[in-house]
Amino acid sequence: MPLKNLDIDLLRTFATIADAGNFTRAAERLGRTQSTISLQMKRLEEALGTKILDRNAHRVRVTAEGETLLAYCRQLLRLNDEIVARVLEPELEGTVRLGTPEDFATVHLPDVLAAFASAYPRVALEVTTDLTLNLLERFHGGEFELVLVKRERLGPLAGTRVWREPLVWAAIDHFMAERDPLPLVVSPHPCVYRKRALSALDQAGRRWRIAYTSTSLAGAQAAVRAGLGLTVLPREMIPPDIVTMESGAELPDLADTEIALIRAPGTLSPPALRLGEHIISALEHGAATSRPQAA
């Protein structure tokens, strides 16, 4: 008999495995044994009549058929969770402290957090923006339950990847990229964008100098608008009055970075747990453009 209904629990397990990159971390997040989630995936594949995961002793890769399923799976889980939030969990309340980079918070988080606040009006969100290094120090000091940080792809930082950032060179129109040394507008060390820019220029044999250092996105953009130098920004964060400088003979290519969500160790409060799930679900499309396994 053809399959007519999908099991939400099986779909949630599948999405968690795709996020975690292996069965061990997925089992920990779901509070189940590896054998249980392995059996769940066997049931889901049998019900669908197709293979959705390729697995070995170290990691799991989503198949082409699994990628198609995963896109719809995210939508179903998001709708399911919204129904649960509206109908079954109106009593959820408390305070959640979230740390995030300023630029990411400005561009990508407002709608995500607004949707969460609408679904859980009795949960108070305390959102702090800062540089990734500072966010991590404050996170380890117990200031946040959840923190979004910039990291290298497959780098040492743990967490769940929620966004991939294609990086580009950015400057005012008619900026002369052949200037030697090349003036740069950057954030303080150890900013991932700064590291990416300097590494790419060094490998290309280009001389550079730090013309302006700013701890804020607004400050960096003001320096760029003043013509003090060029900078590195995610492609989606280029404002209308700043242009993308295409890579080529004068400027080397830039590798992508990631945004990852890190949860505080131990048992999170129900509001923090729900916010983390909401952020991962809402931002998944940004990470889906590239699928290295989550750290």
C-alpha positions, 0 to 999 in steps of 0.5 A: 500500500503506498505511503500516505502519511509521514511520521513527524518524529522520523522526519525530526530525527532525519533533520537532526542527523543531517545537522549533526553530521553523524548518529552519535551527536544526533542521538545526544541531541535527541536524548535517544540511543544510536540504535533507536535513531538508526532503526528510525532511519531504516523505517523512514527509508523503507517507507519512502522506498529510497536511500536518504543517508549514506553512512560509514563509521565516522560520518553521514552524508545526505544523498541526492534524494535525501536533500530533496526530502530535507528541504520539505522536511524543514518546512513540515517541522517548522509548521508543526512547531508553530502549531505546537507553539500556538496551541499546546505551549502558550505557557512557555515563559522565561528569559533567553540570553543570545549573543550574535555578531552585529552584522549577522544580527542586523541582516538576518535575525530580525525576522527570525526573532520576531517570529519567535517572539510572536509565537512565544510572547511570554519569553523575553529575549536578551540579544547582545551583539559583539565580535565573535572572540568577545562573544565566545569569552562571555559565553564561556563565562556564562553570560549566554545560553545561546551564541551565534559565532563566525567560524572557519568551515570545518574549523575547531569551533563546535556547534551547529552550522546555520549559515554559509557566508560567501565573502567578497571584496567591497569598496566605493565605486571606482576604488583602485584595486591595484594600489600598492600596498592595498589599504584595508578596512578590517575588524580587530584580530582575530576576526575571521573576515580579517584573517581571510583577507590577509591570508588571501592577499599573502598567498597572492603575493599582494602587499597590504596595510591596515588603513582602518580598524573598527569594532562595528559594522557601521564604523567599517562601512563609514571608513569604506565610504570615505575611500580609506580602503576596501574591506571583506563582507558577506555578499548579502550584506553589501549596502547599496552605496558600496560595490562588490570588487570582483576577484581577478588579476588584482584581488584573489578569491575569498573562501567562504565562512560559516555561522554556527549556533553553540548551546551552553553545556548542560540542560538548557531551559525550555525557552532556550531549547526552543529558541535554538531549534527555531533559529536552526530551522529558520536559517537552514536555507542559508546553510543548505547552499553548501553542506560540509558536515557540522562540527 
